[in-house]
């Protein structure tokens, strides 16, 4: 529910009630600032959404976060949100069958030679070409390169199409143009400058025989984090308004004023954090300064359809794995499948499994929900055998919700930074800029809030 409407001025105004906006608002309130947060929709959390019914708990947006980057885990601990490690062990499809991903993947590309040579997930020619990676000449200089060009140059086309593309595709995509290496995985460029990426042998085996999971999730669902974040922001004094679309922002007498679609003032503050998806951020900032809006308008936003199915699987052969990837070269509508009930035990009743199926948007844009459900079910049964009639189903359409860091993204960020330097007490943050994962989004939102304190408000 929204807080009662009020137009009094605050120290800071935050536009957007997703993870970035909530994180920035809490950071500002913790610093002693008065804050108003405005969200256009009727709910907080952005792309974090958890659906519950009939004993199933389905995250239809992100379902876990990386623990190597500490911001998300630290925030959970601070808010008292209990977490559990996600189960690992993903598969990849080759010629219609599923095989384990090779051990030793480093930064979403192969990192060790022996697992690469012995994996059945690639054909002999692809493995032999990839094994020549240490002999590939280093590309010197600091110029950007697409992820595809980098991977093909280092490992060959076969390894890219059969292994690297499906690993990268769900997170970064490529339907909107070549994806920038230095905007997404700059450490790979840096690693190449030091020499080969493939190490001899295989990765070290931990003493207990099992490596710790790189992912964690709030127990009970991802919305436990966003719910606790919203509660903490309110407790710190943040005024939260939902169902309040902002049309534009103006600068008046050293204040930023947020205007609704009728031109009425919704909030005013000395400082402003815009934590919106790139197209929405461009829309609200264009009247203030087109130089702010133009770089944001240039960030492509992809769409995605997700089908979640809870099915009885007593007689099915469900792999004990977190899910599987489907290379584009395999064809078909499905891009990836997460077996949520295996990755996050407790998300389905006994005797049932919970599958989350990602569908390729270009191939499913005109399909009905019933058709998407059937396509997802057919794909699942192809791999695990006959399952029972779904007792839980949910179709989630994320429309223009996923930013793509295409070539030129770093130039867009430089242009945005130059424009921001001309506007005091203004920050822009969110997954459209410098990191799509929750840890990056949370850390960047805190940094954005902190930039407002360079001069006293």
Beta strands, then each sheet from edge to edge (+ up, - down):
strand 1: 10-15
strand 2: 35-38
strand 3: 50-53
strand 4: 56-59
strand 5: 65-66
strand 6: 83-85
strand 7: 90-94
strand 8: 97-100
strand 9: 105-106
strand 10: 109-110
strand 11: 215-218
strand 12: 239-241
strand 13: 248-252
strand 14: 255-259
strand 15: 265-274
strand 16: 300-312
strand 17: 323-326
strand 18: 334-339
strand 19: 352-359
strand 20: 392-404
strand 21: 426-428
sheet 1: 12+ 2+ 1+ 15+ 14- 13+
sheet 2: 12+ 2+ 1+ 15+ 21+
sheet 3: 3+ 4-
sheet 4: 5+ 11- 6+
sheet 5: 8+ 7- 17- 18+ 19- 16+ 20-
sheet 6: 9+ 10-
end
